[in-house]
């Protein structure tokens, strides 16, 4: 079943992409540092997937952010 992309998904995607770029990492580099796939990072950055809490914490920590800073609330 296809994931319906919400405005919150898109806000998270935009924040994630901006955070990643602010520290000068490519999707591939972020994927390598977090042991996540490049495909998954790309899906997160387009709002087509939602991260688990574990993935969110791993990504935020790697980027030097708090997980709450990436959330769209």
Secondary structure, DSSP 8 states (H G I E B T S, - for coil): ------HHHHHHHHHHHHHHHHTT--HHHHHHHHT--HHHHHHHHTTSS---HHHHHHHHHHHT--HHHHS--
